[in-house]
Amino acid sequence: MCNLDSYNACDTATCPGAPSSAKCLVKACDLTYRGQLLSACTAIFYDPSSGDVYDCGSKVPRRLLHAQQ
C-alpha cells in the first residue's frame, strides 16, 4: 500500500521529456504495461492520446513504452 505522500507525488512531479498531453498517475500496486513493470507508489506519466508511458525519473527523461505500429 502507498502512503499519503506517494499518492500526492503528482502534485510536484514534472516530466520535461513528455508531451503536454501526458497525465501523471500513481498506482497502488505494481503494474505491467506492454511488458514493462511500472512500480507502485511512484509518479507515472502516461499520454492517453498515444498510449506512451514516460520514464521521468532517469537523468535523461525518455519514452519508456510506445504504441506498436
mmCIF file of the N, C-alpha and C atoms, coordinates in Angstrom:
data_MODEL
# 
_entry.id   MODEL 
# 
loop_
_atom_site.group_PDB 
_atom_site.id 
_atom_site.type_symbol 
_atom_site.label_atom_id 
_atom_site.label_alt_id 
_atom_site.label_comp_id 
_atom_site.label_asym_id 
_atom_site.label_entity_id 
_atom_site.label_seq_id 
_atom_site.pdbx_PDB_ins_code 
_atom_site.Cartn_x 
_atom_site.Cartn_y 
_atom_site.Cartn_z 
_atom_site.occupancy 
_atom_site.B_iso_or_equiv 
_atom_site.pdbx_formal_charge 
_atom_site.auth_seq_id 
_atom_site.auth_comp_id 
_atom_site.auth_asym_id 
_atom_site.auth_atom_id 
_atom_site.pdbx_PDB_model_num 
ATOM 1   N N  . MET A 1 1  ? 0.831  -1.182 0.000   1.00 0.00 ? 1  MET A N  1 
ATOM 2   C CA . MET A 1 1  ? 0.000  0.000  0.000   1.00 0.00 ? 1  MET A CA 1 
ATOM 3   C C  . MET A 1 1  ? 0.876  1.246  0.000   1.00 0.00 ? 1  MET A C  1 
ATOM 4   N N  . CYS A 1 2  ? 0.441  2.250  -0.676  1.00 0.00 ? 2  CYS A N  1 
ATOM 5   C CA . CYS A 1 2  ? 1.177  3.513  -0.735  1.00 0.00 ? 2  CYS A CA 1 
ATOM 6   C C  . CYS A 1 2  ? 0.809  4.382  0.464   1.00 0.00 ? 2  CYS A C  1 
ATOM 7   N N  . ASN A 1 3  ? 1.742  5.224  0.871   1.00 0.00 ? 3  ASN A N  1 
ATOM 8   C CA . ASN A 1 3  ? 1.407  6.188  1.907   1.00 0.00 ? 3  ASN A CA 1 
ATOM 9   C C  . ASN A 1 3  ? 0.850  7.452  1.248   1.00 0.00 ? 3  ASN A C  1 
ATOM 10  N N  . LEU A 1 4  ? 0.336  8.370  2.046   1.00 0.00 ? 4  LEU A N  1 
ATOM 11  C CA . LEU A 1 4  ? -0.304 9.564  1.522   1.00 0.00 ? 4  LEU A CA 1 
ATOM 12  C C  . LEU A 1 4  ? 0.644  10.389 0.648   1.00 0.00 ? 4  LEU A C  1 
ATOM 13  N N  . ASP A 1 5  ? 1.914  10.480 1.049   1.00 0.00 ? 5  ASP A N  1 
ATOM 14  C CA . ASP A 1 5  ? 2.884  11.237 0.257   1.00 0.00 ? 5  ASP A CA 1 
ATOM 15  C C  . ASP A 1 5  ? 3.035  10.658 -1.146  1.00 0.00 ? 5  ASP A C  1 
ATOM 16  N N  . SER A 1 6  ? 2.969  9.355  -1.262  1.00 0.00 ? 6  SER A N  1 
ATOM 17  C CA . SER A 1 6  ? 3.078  8.721  -2.576  1.00 0.00 ? 6  SER A CA 1 
ATOM 18  C C  . SER A 1 6  ? 1.906  9.105  -3.459  1.00 0.00 ? 6  SER A C  1 
ATOM 19  N N  . TYR A 1 7  ? 0.708  9.110  -2.895  1.00 0.00 ? 7  TYR A N  1 
ATOM 20  C CA . TYR A 1 7  ? -0.471 9.471  -3.684  1.00 0.00 ? 7  TYR A CA 1 
ATOM 21  C C  . TYR A 1 7  ? -0.441 10.929 -4.123  1.00 0.00 ? 7  TYR A C  1 
ATOM 22  N N  . ASN A 1 8  ? 0.269  11.759 -3.370  1.00 0.00 ? 8  ASN A N  1 
ATOM 23  C CA . ASN A 1 8  ? 0.385  13.172 -3.723  1.00 0.00 ? 8  ASN A CA 1 
ATOM 24  C C  . ASN A 1 8  ? 1.601  13.456 -4.604  1.00 0.00 ? 8  ASN A C  1 
ATOM 25  N N  . ALA A 1 9  ? 2.286  12.428 -5.056  1.00 0.00 ? 9  ALA A N  1 
ATOM 26  C CA . ALA A 1 9  ? 3.517  12.597 -5.843  1.00 0.00 ? 9  ALA A CA 1 
ATOM 27  C C  . ALA A 1 9  ? 3.293  13.425 -7.102  1.00 0.00 ? 9  ALA A C  1 
ATOM 28  N N  . CYS A 1 10 ? 2.132  13.327 -7.695  1.00 0.00 ? 10 CYS A N  1 
ATOM 29  C CA . CYS A 1 10 ? 1.859  14.069 -8.930  1.00 0.00 ? 10 CYS A CA 1 
ATOM 30  C C  . CYS A 1 10 ? 1.708  15.569 -8.696  1.00 0.00 ? 10 CYS A C  1 
ATOM 31  N N  . ASP A 1 11 ? 1.495  15.970 -7.448  1.00 0.00 ? 11 ASP A N  1 
ATOM 32  C CA . ASP A 1 11 ? 1.350  17.398 -7.155  1.00 0.00 ? 11 ASP A CA 1 
ATOM 33  C C  . ASP A 1 11 ? 2.620  18.162 -7.504  1.00 0.00 ? 11 ASP A C  1 
ATOM 34  N N  . THR A 1 12 ? 3.769  17.524 -7.365  1.00 0.00 ? 12 THR A N  1 
ATOM 35  C CA . THR A 1 12 ? 5.038  18.204 -7.618  1.00 0.00 ? 12 THR A CA 1 
ATOM 36  C C  . THR A 1 12 ? 5.862  17.550 -8.725  1.00 0.00 ? 12 THR A C  1 
ATOM 37  N N  . ALA A 1 13 ? 5.410  16.424 -9.249  1.00 0.00 ? 13 ALA A N  1 
ATOM 38  C CA . ALA A 1 13 ? 6.182  15.703 -10.273 1.00 0.00 ? 13 ALA A CA 1 
ATOM 39  C C  . ALA A 1 13 ? 6.164  16.463 -11.600 1.00 0.00 ? 13 ALA A C  1 
ATOM 40  N N  . THR A 1 14 ? 7.280  16.423 -12.284 1.00 0.00 ? 14 THR A N  1 
ATOM 41  C CA . THR A 1 14 ? 7.382  17.005 -13.615 1.00 0.00 ? 14 THR A CA 1 
ATOM 42  C C  . THR A 1 14 ? 8.051  15.999 -14.540 1.00 0.00 ? 14 THR A C  1 
ATOM 43  N N  . CYS A 1 15 ? 7.810  16.166 -15.814 1.00 0.00 ? 15 CYS A N  1 
ATOM 44  C CA . CYS A 1 15 ? 8.429  15.287 -16.794 1.00 0.00 ? 15 CYS A CA 1 
ATOM 45  C C  . CYS A 1 15 ? 8.682  16.082 -18.067 1.00 0.00 ? 15 CYS A C  1 
ATOM 46  N N  . PRO A 1 16 ? 9.821  16.783 -18.125 1.00 0.00 ? 16 PRO A N  1 
ATOM 47  C CA . PRO A 1 16 ? 10.106 17.626 -19.279 1.00 0.00 ? 16 PRO A CA 1 
ATOM 48  C C  . PRO A 1 16 ? 10.168 16.870 -20.607 1.00 0.00 ? 16 PRO A C  1 
ATOM 49  N N  . GLY A 1 17 ? 10.442 15.582 -20.574 1.00 0.00 ? 17 GLY A N  1 
ATOM 50  C CA . GLY A 1 17 ? 10.544 14.810 -21.810 1.00 0.00 ? 17 GLY A CA 1 
ATOM 51  C C  . GLY A 1 17 ? 9.210  14.339 -22.357 1.00 0.00 ? 17 GLY A C  1 
ATOM 52  N N  . ALA A 1 18 ? 8.150  14.509 -21.588 1.00 0.00 ? 18 ALA A N  1 
ATOM 53  C CA . ALA A 1 18 ? 6.824  14.046 -22.015 1.00 0.00 ? 18 ALA A CA 1 
ATOM 54  C C  . ALA A 1 18 ? 6.053  15.197 -22.655 1.00 0.00 ? 18 ALA A C  1 
ATOM 55  N N  . PRO A 1 19 ? 5.150  14.882 -23.577 1.00 0.00 ? 19 PRO A N  1 
ATOM 56  C CA . PRO A 1 19 ? 4.333  15.940 -24.183 1.00 0.00 ? 19 PRO A CA 1 
ATOM 57  C C  . PRO A 1 19 ? 3.355  16.520 -23.165 1.00 0.00 ? 19 PRO A C  1 
ATOM 58  N N  . SER A 1 20 ? 2.815  17.679 -23.461 1.00 0.00 ? 20 SER A N  1 
ATOM 59  C CA . SER A 1 20 ? 1.893  18.331 -22.529 1.00 0.00 ? 20 SER A CA 1 
ATOM 60  C C  . SER A 1 20 ? 0.616  17.522 -22.315 1.00 0.00 ? 20 SER A C  1 
ATOM 61  N N  . SER A 1 21 ? 0.305  16.615 -23.221 1.00 0.00 ? 21 SER A N  1 
ATOM 62  C CA . SER A 1 21 ? -0.900 15.792 -23.081 1.00 0.00 ? 21 SER A CA 1 
ATOM 63  C C  . SER A 1 21 ? -0.714 14.632 -22.095 1.00 0.00 ? 21 SER A C  1 
ATOM 64  N N  . ALA A 1 22 ? 0.521  14.379 -21.655 1.00 0.00 ? 22 ALA A N  1 
ATOM 65  C CA . ALA A 1 22 ? 0.783  13.284 -20.712 1.00 0.00 ? 22 ALA A CA 1 
ATOM 66  C C  . ALA A 1 22 ? 0.212  13.623 -19.341 1.00 0.00 ? 22 ALA A C  1 
ATOM 67  N N  . LYS A 1 23 ? -0.388 12.642 -18.715 1.00 0.00 ? 23 LYS A N  1 
ATOM 68  C CA . LYS A 1 23 ? -1.010 12.786 -17.397 1.00 0.00 ? 23 LYS A CA 1 
ATOM 69  C C  . LYS A 1 23 ? -0.205 12.020 -16.363 1.00 0.00 ? 23 LYS A C  1 
ATOM 70  N N  . CYS A 1 24 ? -0.095 12.577 -15.181 1.00 0.00 ? 24 CYS A N  1 
ATOM 71  C CA . CYS A 1 24 ? 0.603  11.920 -14.085 1.00 0.00 ? 24 CYS A CA 1 
ATOM 72  C C  . CYS A 1 24 ? -0.379 11.032 -13.337 1.00 0.00 ? 24 CYS A C  1 
ATOM 73  N N  . LEU A 1 25 ? 0.031  9.789  -13.067 1.00 0.00 ? 25 LEU A N  1 
ATOM 74  C CA . LEU A 1 25 ? -0.774 8.817  -12.342 1.00 0.00 ? 25 LEU A CA 1 
ATOM 75  C C  . LEU A 1 25 ? 0.070  8.180  -11.249 1.00 0.00 ? 25 LEU A C  1 
ATOM 76  N N  . VAL A 1 26 ? -0.573 7.766  -10.171 1.00 0.00 ? 26 VAL A N  1 
ATOM 77  C CA . VAL A 1 26 ? 0.073  6.967  -9.133  1.00 0.00 ? 26 VAL A CA 1 
ATOM 78  C C  . VAL A 1 26 ? -0.802 5.746  -8.924  1.00 0.00 ? 26 VAL A C  1 
ATOM 79  N N  . LYS A 1 27 ? -0.230 4.560  -9.089  1.00 0.00 ? 27 LYS A N  1 
ATOM 80  C CA . LYS A 1 27 ? -0.964 3.308  -8.905  1.00 0.00 ? 27 LYS A CA 1 
ATOM 81  C C  . LYS A 1 27 ? -0.608 2.693  -7.549  1.00 0.00 ? 27 LYS A C  1 
ATOM 82  N N  . ALA A 1 28 ? -1.574 2.023  -6.931  1.00 0.00 ? 28 ALA A N  1 
ATOM 83  C CA . ALA A 1 28 ? -1.378 1.446  -5.608  1.00 0.00 ? 28 ALA A CA 1 
ATOM 84  C C  . ALA A 1 28 ? -0.629 0.116  -5.636  1.00 0.00 ? 28 ALA A C  1 
ATOM 85  N N  . CYS A 1 29 ? -0.478 -0.470 -6.808  1.00 0.00 ? 29 CYS A N  1 
ATOM 86  C CA . CYS A 1 29 ? 0.237  -1.741 -6.898  1.00 0.00 ? 29 CYS A CA 1 
ATOM 87  C C  . CYS A 1 29 ? 1.103  -1.732 -8.155  1.00 0.00 ? 29 CYS A C  1 
ATOM 88  N N  . ASP A 1 30 ? 2.065  -2.660 -8.200  1.00 0.00 ? 30 ASP A N  1 
ATOM 89  C CA . ASP A 1 30 ? 2.888  -2.779 -9.397  1.00 0.00 ? 30 ASP A CA 1 
ATOM 90  C C  . ASP A 1 30 ? 1.990  -3.088 -10.582 1.00 0.00 ? 30 ASP A C  1 
ATOM 91  N N  . LEU A 1 31 ? 2.390  -2.638 -11.737 1.00 0.00 ? 31 LEU A N  1 
ATOM 92  C CA . LEU A 1 31 ? 1.590  -2.768 -12.939 1.00 0.00 ? 31 LEU A CA 1 
ATOM 93  C C  . LEU A 1 31 ? 2.506  -3.159 -14.086 1.00 0.00 ? 31 LEU A C  1 
ATOM 94  N N  . THR A 1 32 ? 2.095  -4.121 -14.858 1.00 0.00 ? 32 THR A N  1 
ATOM 95  C CA . THR A 1 32 ? 2.836  -4.472 -16.069 1.00 0.00 ? 32 THR A CA 1 
ATOM 96  C C  . THR A 1 32 ? 2.062  -3.913 -17.250 1.00 0.00 ? 32 THR A C  1 
ATOM 97  N N  . TYR A 1 33 ? 2.717  -3.042 -18.005 1.00 0.00 ? 33 TYR A N  1 
ATOM 98  C CA . TYR A 1 33 ? 2.096  -2.383 -19.144 1.00 0.00 ? 33 TYR A CA 1 
ATOM 99  C C  . TYR A 1 33 ? 2.986  -2.609 -20.357 1.00 0.00 ? 33 TYR A C  1 
ATOM 100 N N  . ARG A 1 34 ? 2.445  -3.283 -21.358 1.00 0.00 ? 34 ARG A N  1 
ATOM 101 C CA . ARG A 1 34 ? 3.213  -3.603 -22.566 1.00 0.00 ? 34 ARG A CA 1 
ATOM 102 C C  . ARG A 1 34 ? 4.527  -4.296 -22.236 1.00 0.00 ? 34 ARG A C  1 
ATOM 103 N N  . GLY A 1 35 ? 4.470  -5.202 -21.255 1.00 0.00 ? 35 GLY A N  1 
ATOM 104 C CA . GLY A 1 35 ? 5.638  -5.991 -20.900 1.00 0.00 ? 35 GLY A CA 1 
ATOM 105 C C  . GLY A 1 35 ? 6.642  -5.310 -19.993 1.00 0.00 ? 35 GLY A C  1 
ATOM 106 N N  . GLN A 1 36 ? 6.387  -4.073 -19.581 1.00 0.00 ? 36 GLN A N  1 
ATOM 107 C CA . GLN A 1 36 ? 7.311  -3.322 -18.729 1.00 0.00 ? 36 GLN A CA 1 
ATOM 108 C C  . GLN A 1 36 ? 6.696  -3.148 -17.341 1.00 0.00 ? 36 GLN A C  1 
ATOM 109 N N  . LEU A 1 37 ? 7.464  -3.468 -16.300 1.00 0.00 ? 37 LEU A N  1 
ATOM 110 C CA . LEU A 1 37 ? 6.983  -3.306 -14.936 1.00 0.00 ? 37 LEU A CA 1 
ATOM 111 C C  . LEU A 1 37 ? 7.044  -1.836 -14.544 1.00 0.00 ? 37 LEU A C  1 
ATOM 112 N N  . LEU A 1 38 ? 5.906  -1.308 -14.097 1.00 0.00 ? 38 LEU A N  1 
ATOM 113 C CA . LEU A 1 38 ? 5.833  0.055  -13.580 1.00 0.00 ? 38 LEU A CA 1 
ATOM 114 C C  . LEU A 1 38 ? 5.628  -0.061 -12.072 1.00 0.00 ? 38 LEU A C  1 
ATOM 115 N N  . SER A 1 39 ? 6.473  0.567  -11.303 1.00 0.00 ? 39 SER A N  1 
ATOM 116 C CA . SER A 1 39 ? 6.464  0.429  -9.853  1.00 0.00 ? 39 SER A CA 1 
ATOM 117 C C  . SER A 1 39 ? 5.278  1.124  -9.204  1.00 0.00 ? 39 SER A C  1 
ATOM 118 N N  . ALA A 1 40 ? 4.793  0.513  -8.149  1.00 0.00 ? 40 ALA A N  1 
ATOM 119 C CA . ALA A 1 40 ? 3.707  1.098  -7.362  1.00 0.00 ? 40 ALA A CA 1 
ATOM 120 C C  . ALA A 1 40 ? 4.201  2.332  -6.621  1.00 0.00 ? 40 ALA A C  1 
ATOM 121 N N  . CYS A 1 41 ? 3.276  3.209  -6.316  1.00 0.00 ? 41 CYS A N  1 
ATOM 122 C CA . CYS A 1 41 ? 3.512  4.353  -5.426  1.00 0.00 ? 41 CYS A CA 1 
ATOM 123 C C  . CYS A 1 41 ? 4.491  5.373  -5.988  1.00 0.00 ? 41 CYS A C  1 
ATOM 124 N N  . THR A 1 42 ? 4.689  5.387  -7.284  1.00 0.00 ? 42 THR A N  1 
ATOM 125 C CA . THR A 1 42 ? 5.569  6.367  -7.919  1.00 0.00 ? 42 THR A CA 1 
ATOM 126 C C  . THR A 1 42 ? 4.799  7.081  -9.031  1.00 0.00 ? 42 THR A C  1 
ATOM 127 N N  . ALA A 1 43 ? 5.229  8.272  -9.341  1.00 0.00 ? 43 ALA A N  1 
ATOM 128 C CA . ALA A 1 43 ? 4.589  9.032  -10.410 1.00 0.00 ? 43 ALA A CA 1 
ATOM 129 C C  . ALA A 1 43 ? 4.893  8.379  -11.757 1.00 0.00 ? 43 ALA A C  1 
ATOM 130 N N  . ILE A 1 44 ? 3.854  8.149  -12.526 1.00 0.00 ? 44 ILE A N  1 
ATOM 131 C CA . ILE A 1 44 ? 3.960  7.575  -13.864 1.00 0.00 ? 44 ILE A CA 1 
ATOM 132 C C  . ILE A 1 44 ? 3.321  8.569  -14.824 1.00 0.00 ? 44 ILE A C  1 
ATOM 133 N N  . PHE A 1 45 ? 4.019  8.920  -15.878 1.00 0.00 ? 45 PHE A N  1 
ATOM 134 C CA . PHE A 1 45 ? 3.454  9.830  -16.872 1.00 0.00 ? 45 PHE A CA 1 
ATOM 135 C C  . PHE A 1 45 ? 2.979  9.029  -18.071 1.00 0.00 ? 45 PHE A C  1 
ATOM 136 N N  . TYR A 1 46 ? 1.707  9.164  -18.364 1.00 0.00 ? 46 TYR A N  1 
ATOM 137 C CA . TYR A 1 46 ? 1.027  8.398  -19.417 1.00 0.00 ? 46 TYR A CA 1 
ATOM 138 C C  . TYR A 1 46 ? 0.358  9.376  -20.372 1.00 0.00 ? 46 TYR A C  1 
ATOM 139 N N  . ASP A 1 47 ? 0.579  9.179  -21.664 1.00 0.00 ? 47 ASP A N  1 
ATOM 140 C CA . ASP A 1 47 ? -0.049 10.023 -22.683 1.00 0.00 ? 47 ASP A CA 1 
ATOM 141 C C  . ASP A 1 47 ? -1.248 9.263  -23.252 1.00 0.00 ? 47 ASP A C  1 
ATOM 142 N N  . PRO A 1 48 ? -2.471 9.634  -22.874 1.00 0.00 ? 48 PRO A N  1 
ATOM 143 C CA . PRO A 1 48 ? -3.647 8.891  -23.337 1.00 0.00 ? 48 PRO A CA 1 
ATOM 144 C C  . PRO A 1 48 ? -3.869 8.979  -24.849 1.00 0.00 ? 48 PRO A C  1 
ATOM 145 N N  . SER A 1 49 ? -3.357 10.012 -25.489 1.00 0.00 ? 49 SER A N  1 
ATOM 146 C CA . SER A 1 49 ? -3.561 10.131 -26.932 1.00 0.00 ? 49 SER A CA 1 
ATOM 147 C C  . SER A 1 49 ? -2.720 9.142  -27.727 1.00 0.00 ? 49 SER A C  1 
ATOM 148 N N  . SER A 1 50 ? -1.555 8.765  -27.197 1.00 0.00 ? 50 SER A N  1 
ATOM 149 C CA . SER A 1 50 ? -0.671 7.831  -27.909 1.00 0.00 ? 50 SER A CA 1 
ATOM 150 C C  . SER A 1 50 ? -0.536 6.482  -27.203 1.00 0.00 ? 50 SER A C  1 
ATOM 151 N N  . GLY A 1 51 ? -0.831 6.444  -25.898 1.00 0.00 ? 51 GLY A N  1 
ATOM 152 C CA . GLY A 1 51 ? -0.625 5.228  -25.117 1.00 0.00 ? 51 GLY A CA 1 
ATOM 153 C C  . GLY A 1 51 ? 0.800  5.097  -24.609 1.00 0.00 ? 51 GLY A C  1 
ATOM 154 N N  . ASP A 1 52 ? 1.635  6.102  -24.834 1.00 0.00 ? 52 ASP A N  1 
ATOM 155 C CA . ASP A 1 52 ? 3.030  6.056  -24.399 1.00 0.00 ? 52 ASP A CA 1 
ATOM 156 C C  . ASP A 1 52 ? 3.149  6.318  -22.904 1.00 0.00 ? 52 ASP A C  1 
ATOM 157 N N  . VAL A 1 53 ? 4.136  5.678  -22.275 1.00 0.00 ? 53 VAL A N  1 
ATOM 158 C CA . VAL A 1 53 ? 4.479  5.901  -20.879 1.00 0.00 ? 53 VAL A CA 1 
ATOM 159 C C  . VAL A 1 53 ? 5.896  6.451  -20.865 1.00 0.00 ? 53 VAL A C  1 
ATOM 160 N N  . TYR A 1 54 ? 6.145  7.439  -20.006 1.00 0.00 ? 54 TYR A N  1 
ATOM 161 C CA . TYR A 1 54 ? 7.441  8.110  -19.962 1.00 0.00 ? 54 TYR A CA 1 
ATOM 162 C C  . TYR A 1 54 ? 8.151  7.861  -18.648 1.00 0.00 ? 54 TYR A C  1 
ATOM 163 N N  . ASP A 1 55 ? 9.459  7.609  -18.726 1.00 0.00 ? 55 ASP A N  1 
ATOM 164 C CA . ASP A 1 55 ? 10.315 7.426  -17.562 1.00 0.00 ? 55 ASP A CA 1 
ATOM 165 C C  . ASP A 1 55 ? 10.921 8.785  -17.244 1.00 0.00 ? 55 ASP A C  1 
ATOM 166 N N  . CYS A 1 56 ? 10.387 9.454  -16.249 1.00 0.00 ? 56 CYS A N  1 
ATOM 167 C CA . CYS A 1 56 ? 10.851 10.795 -15.913 1.00 0.00 ? 56 CYS A CA 1 
ATOM 168 C C  . CYS A 1 56 ? 11.819 10.793 -14.744 1.00 0.00 ? 56 CYS A C  1 
ATOM 169 N N  . GLY A 1 57 ? 12.081 9.636  -14.171 1.00 0.00 ? 57 GLY A N  1 
ATOM 170 C CA . GLY A 1 57 ? 12.997 9.540  -13.049 1.00 0.00 ? 57 GLY A CA 1 
ATOM 171 C C  . GLY A 1 57 ? 14.445 9.386  -13.458 1.00 0.00 ? 57 GLY A C  1 
ATOM 172 N N  . SER A 1 58 ? 14.691 9.127  -14.733 1.00 0.00 ? 58 SER A N  1 
ATOM 173 C CA . SER A 1 58 ? 16.078 8.964  -15.184 1.00 0.00 ? 58 SER A CA 1 
ATOM 174 C C  . SER A 1 58 ? 16.713 10.328 -15.410 1.00 0.00 ? 58 SER A C  1 
ATOM 175 N N  . LYS A 1 59 ? 18.026 10.371 -15.529 1.00 0.00 ? 59 LYS A N  1 
ATOM 176 C CA . LYS A 1 59 ? 18.713 11.638 -15.755 1.00 0.00 ? 59 LYS A CA 1 
ATOM 177 C C  . LYS A 1 59 ? 18.287 12.281 -17.063 1.00 0.00 ? 59 LYS A C  1 
ATOM 178 N N  . VAL A 1 60 ? 18.013 11.469 -18.045 1.00 0.00 ? 60 VAL A N  1 
ATOM 179 C CA . VAL A 1 60 ? 17.522 11.964 -19.327 1.00 0.00 ? 60 VAL A CA 1 
ATOM 180 C C  . VAL A 1 60 ? 16.125 11.389 -19.517 1.00 0.00 ? 60 VAL A C  1 
ATOM 181 N N  . PRO A 1 61 ? 15.074 12.218 -19.327 1.00 0.00 ? 61 PRO A N  1 
ATOM 182 C CA . PRO A 1 61 ? 13.720 11.690 -19.491 1.00 0.00 ? 61 PRO A CA 1 
ATOM 183 C C  . PRO A 1 61 ? 13.559 11.066 -20.872 1.00 0.00 ? 61 PRO A C  1 
ATOM 184 N N  . ARG A 1 62 ? 12.884 9.932  -20.914 1.00 0.00 ? 62 ARG A N  1 
ATOM 185 C CA . ARG A 1 62 ? 12.751 9.233  -22.187 1.00 0.00 ? 62 ARG A CA 1 
ATOM 186 C C  . ARG A 1 62 ? 11.405 8.543  -22.263 1.00 0.00 ? 62 ARG A C  1 
ATOM 187 N N  . ARG A 1 63 ? 10.999 8.266  -23.476 1.00 0.00 ? 63 ARG A N  1 
ATOM 188 C CA . ARG A 1 63 ? 9.775  7.497  -23.650 1.00 0.00 ? 63 ARG A CA 1 
ATOM 189 C C  . ARG A 1 63 ? 10.119 6.060  -23.300 1.00 0.00 ? 63 ARG A C  1 
ATOM 190 N N  . LEU A 1 64 ? 9.398  5.519  -22.355 1.00 0.00 ? 64 LEU A N  1 
ATOM 191 C CA . LEU A 1 64 ? 9.662  4.176  -21.865 1.00 0.00 ? 64 LEU A CA 1 
ATOM 192 C C  . LEU A 1 64 ? 8.982  3.142  -22.731 1.00 0.00 ? 64 LEU A C  1 
ATOM 193 N N  . LEU A 1 65 ? 7.728  3.381  -23.032 1.00 0.00 ? 65 LEU A N  1 
ATOM 194 C CA . LEU A 1 65 ? 6.949  2.444  -23.809 1.00 0.00 ? 65 LEU A CA 1 
ATOM 195 C C  . LEU A 1 65 ? 6.164  3.208  -24.851 1.00 0.00 ? 65 LEU A C  1 
ATOM 196 N N  . HIS A 1 66 ? 6.085  2.697  -26.045 1.00 0.00 ? 66 HIS A N  1 
ATOM 197 C CA . HIS A 1 66 ? 5.292  3.368  -27.051 1.00 0.00 ? 66 HIS A CA 1 
ATOM 198 C C  . HIS A 1 66 ? 4.409  2.372  -27.777 1.00 0.00 ? 66 HIS A C  1 
ATOM 199 N N  . ALA A 1 67 ? 3.388  2.900  -28.371 1.00 0.00 ? 67 ALA A N  1 
ATOM 200 C CA . ALA A 1 67 ? 2.406  2.062  -29.060 1.00 0.00 ? 67 ALA A CA 1 
ATOM 201 C C  . ALA A 1 67 ? 3.067  1.325  -30.213 1.00 0.00 ? 67 ALA A C  1 
ATOM 202 N N  . GLN A 1 68 ? 2.660  0.086  -30.409 1.00 0.00 ? 68 GLN A N  1 
ATOM 203 C CA . GLN A 1 68 ? 3.146  -0.706 -31.541 1.00 0.00 ? 68 GLN A CA 1 
ATOM 204 C C  . GLN A 1 68 ? 2.477  -0.214 -32.815 1.00 0.00 ? 68 GLN A C  1 
ATOM 205 N N  . GLN A 1 69 ? 3.208  -0.124 -33.867 1.00 0.00 ? 69 GLN A N  1 
ATOM 206 C CA . GLN A 1 69 ? 2.636  0.329  -35.149 1.00 0.00 ? 69 GLN A CA 1 
ATOM 207 C C  . GLN A 1 69 ? 2.147  -0.835 -35.939 1.00 0.00 ? 69 GLN A C  1 
# 
